[in-house]
């Protein structure tokens, strides 16, 4: 069971009243972000407080008035939905660092410099985020924030999201081994030659073109044939 000193507060304020619940930091974050689907073990105390730090409970009449119920779990659901969750300093730092790294990785993978058609190095993307003073939201996934972040750094570095189509031909002796990998890269228009070779088209983010070629070359001992369409 989580100790009281290791809890954080989820808070909802309305009509001059404050409603707070004490929750487990990790489980509360997981529930708020949709990773955890239920409130099992999220609440450290089955109480709704007016001031959790002081241990001052909220009145039943105020809870009923604003939530239409005094069931602590129903109240908690609304607090999570409409209120705020106070993360610990260390928890927030760790989450933001992880999301920032994921966003940088996604940009490097999916975006290119439209002038050269080559991906931006991660450090250049990091520098652009710093220069643009990009705000990372701890409660939104990296994918949800990607478009907004790209718009924020577009004035700092030329950038665009691009995909390319690549025709691929794999010799028969390597086709079976390489098939699963090629499929992971968005394979379409799959055709098998009379000699057992595999011909297909893959549509991939422009930023992973080098990764794609490298992997296919390793799987086929350099005998793969590719052509950008």
C-alpha positions, -999 to +999 in steps of 0.1 A: +000+000+000+013+035-008+023+056+022+007+089+027+040+108+022+044+092-012+011+104-026+001+132-049-031+153-050-057+153-078-078+185-075-110+200-089-122+234-081-157+248-088-180+275-074-154+285-048-151+249-035-121+227-037-123+189-039-091+169-035-082+132-034-049+115-024-036+092-051-007+069-059+017+089-083+023+062-109-011+046-109-028+081-110-007+091-140-014+059-158-052+063-152-051+100-163-033+091-195-055+060-203-029+034-196-048+021-166-085+016-172-099+014-136-093+031-103-082+000-084-054+010-060-053+045-074-069+062-044-047+061-013-076+072+009-113+068+001-120+103+011-127+136-007-108+165+010-112+202+010-075+205+019-057+171+017-025+185+031-043+195+063-065+164+063-096+186+061-125+166+046-150+182+022-186+182+033-210+156+020-234+184+010-209+202-012-198+169-028-234+160-036-241+195-049-213+195-074-210+159-084-246+146-079-232+117-058-211+111-027-196+079-041-159+086-038-150+066-069-175+085-091-162+118-077-127+107-084-135+099-120-147+135-126-118+150-107-094+131-130-115+141-161-119+178-154-094+186-126-056+187-123-031+162-112-001+174-092+029+153-103+060+151-081+090+171-093+110+140-101+080+123-118+073+154-140+110+157-149+113+120-159+080+121-179+089+153-198+124+140-206+110+108-220+083+126-240+109+150-253+132+122-264+103+104-281+092+136-299+128+141-312+129+105-323+096+108-342+107+140-359+140+125-370+122+094-383+093+111-401+106+145-412+133+158-435+149+190-446+128+197-478+158+213-494+181+183-492+155+155-486+176+143-457+166+139-420+177+164-394+202+151-368+186+146-334+208+173-318+197+199-344+161+190-335+169+193-298+184+228-304+154+239-324+131+228-295+152+249-271+153+279-294+115+278-300+109+273-263+086+244-271+062+233-243+059+196-238+026+184-222+032+157-196-004+143-201-004+140-239+014+114-259+044+123-280+023+114-311-005+138-301+020+166-297+041+159-328+022+182-353+022+211-329+059+208-321+068+206-358+049+238-364+067+255-335+102+247-349+094+253-386+106+289-383+139+277-368+147+249-392+132+240-426+112+208-420+084+188-436+068+154-431+075+133-461+071+096-472+088+079-501+079+049-521+107+024-528+105-005-552+123-035-538+135-067-554+149-095-531+165-126-546+148-159-540+175-172-515+168-143-492+131-136-499+117-159-471+141-145-445+135-109-455+097-111-460+087-103-424+110-073-422+098-058-455+062-063-444+069-042-412+080-013-435+046-010-451+049-034-480+024-033-508+020-046-544+037-078-534+046-101-563+066-134-564+087-142-594+088-176-611+124-178-597+111-173-561+123-137-559+101-111-541+092-078-558+072-052-538+068-015-530+073+000-495+061+034-484+083+046-455+090+079-437+117+097-456+138+100-424+144+063-421+155+057-457+191+049-446+179+025-418+157+007-444+185+002-469+209-009-441+185-035-428+177-049-462+214-051-472+222-070-440+193-095-447+203-101-483+241-098-481+239-067-502+220-083-531+188-064-527+178-041-555+159-008-547+146+021-566+128+053-554+095+057-573 
